[in-house]
């Protein structure tokens, strides 16, 4: 059972500035994720009519391109961090997400290259 008094005391200790920074960085990251989803949907529609092996190659390529678009959107959003109340913390959050997305791009590109060799 949740102790409501302890929960309320913990909420009151939270700095409102840190909440605003988190919200602004989160909204920038969320917009990049939505952009990834849009590009992946477009790519999957283009791959729908292909045969099995060709479709898997097409989907790997589409995922890689969508991740590159997401990485570019994250790089662009770092400029928007300058307008936040704590630009450094905003940049750190976006850089952490950018690092993860960049590693995913590399992984997808290597999978695509390996799959292309096998076909």
LINCORGI-V852054 format. One record per residue. N is the residue number from 0. RES is the residue in one letter. BURIAL is # if it has 9 or more other ideal C-beta (glycine too) atoms within 8 Angstrom, else .. Layout:
[[N/RES/BURIAL] [N/RES/BURIAL]]
//
This chain:
[[0/X/.] [1/X/.] [2/X/.] [3/X/.] [4/X/.] [5/X/.] [6/X/#] [7/X/.] [8/X/.] [9/X/.] [10/X/.] [11/X/.] [12/X/.] [13/X/.] [14/X/.] [15/X/.] [16/X/.] [17/X/#] [18/X/#] [19/X/#] [20/X/#] [21/X/#] [22/X/.] [23/X/#] [24/X/#] [25/X/#] [26/X/.] [27/X/#] [28/X/#] [29/X/.] [30/X/#] [31/X/#] [32/X/#] [33/X/.] [34/X/#] [35/X/#] [36/X/#] [37/X/.] [38/X/#] [39/X/#] [40/X/.] [41/X/#] [42/X/#] [43/X/#] [44/X/.] [45/X/.] [46/X/#] [47/X/.] [48/X/.] [49/X/.] [50/X/.] [51/X/.] [52/X/.] [53/X/#] [54/X/#] [55/X/#] [56/X/#] [57/X/#] [58/X/#] [59/X/#] [60/X/#] [61/X/#] [62/X/#] [63/X/#] [64/X/#] [65/X/#] [66/X/#] [67/X/#] [68/X/#] [69/X/#] [70/X/#] [71/X/.] [72/X/#] [73/X/#] [74/X/.] [75/X/.] [76/X/#] [77/X/#] [78/X/.] [79/X/#] [80/X/#] [81/X/.] [82/X/.] [83/X/#] [84/X/.] [85/X/#] [86/X/#] [87/X/.] [88/X/#] [89/X/#] [90/X/#] [91/X/.] [92/X/#] [93/X/#] [94/X/#] [95/X/.] [96/X/#] [97/X/#] [98/X/.] [99/X/.] [100/X/#] [101/X/#] [102/X/.] [103/X/#] [104/X/#] [105/X/.] [106/X/.] [107/X/#] [108/X/#] [109/X/.] [110/X/#] [111/X/#] [112/X/.] [113/X/.] [114/X/#] [115/X/.] [116/X/.] [117/X/.] [118/X/.]]
//
